[in-house]
Amino acid sequence: MALDVDQALDLGRFSLILVLELCAPILLVGMGVGLVISLVQAVTQIQEQTLSFVPKMLAMAVAAVFFLPWISTRMMEFAREM
């Protein structure tokens, strides 16, 4: 089955929106943790770059594990539709 231009554009748009939806919770957790750590650094005047990196990475890893069932379900639905 060949795709015409309109179908290919719709597929590409839907795929990009799905990727943004799947990445958003993990990125929002990282942004929230980064904001909290930045506030703590501003209050305590500790300006160490590695201090914000490690907690953000750990929080994003925990969020990825937490959201993994939802992400895999959405990806399976997408694959089924394709």
N, C-alpha and C positions, 0 to 999 in steps of 0.2 A: 504494500500500500504506500503510495507516494503522498507526501505532504505538500500542500501548496503554501504559498508565502504567508497567508493569513493564519493558517493552522500552526505553522512553525513559529510565528511571532507570538501567538497565544500560548503555545507550549513554553517558549522561552520566558515570557512574562510570568506565567504561573509558576515556573520553576524558580525564578528569582524571588518571587514573593514568598514561596515556601521556604527557601533558604533563609530569608530574613526573619520569618516567623520562628524557625527552628533555632536560630542563633540568638534571637532577642533575649530570652530569659537568662541565658548564661552571661551575655554581655551586660545586661542590666545589673546582675549580681556583682560582676566585676566593677562596674561603674559605681554602684552603691558602696561597696567596700573601699574603693579608692577614695571616694568622697569623705567617708568617715575617717579614714587614715589621714587624709590631707588636713581635715579639721583638727585632728589630734596633733599632727605635726605643727600646725600653725599655733595651736595653743601652747604646746610645750617648746616650741622653737627648735625642734630637732629636724634638721633638713637632710636626712639620709635617704637616698634614692632606693636602696635595696630594702628599706623598711616597708615601703609600700608594695614592692613587687611580690614578695613571698606570700603575704596574706591574700593578695588579689588572686594569685595563681591557685592557692589552696581553696579559696572560696569558689572559684570558677570550676575547679575539679569536682568539688562536692556538689555544686549545682548541676554539672554535667551528669553525674551519677544519679542525682535526684530526678532530673528531667528525662533521663534515658528512656523509660517506658513510653512516655508521651511522644518523644522524638521518633522512636522506632515505630510506634503506631501510625504517626502521620506519614512517615516514609513508606510504610507498607501500603497505606491507602493510596498514596501517590503512585506507587508501582502498580497496584491493582488497576487504577484508572488508566494507566498508560497501556 
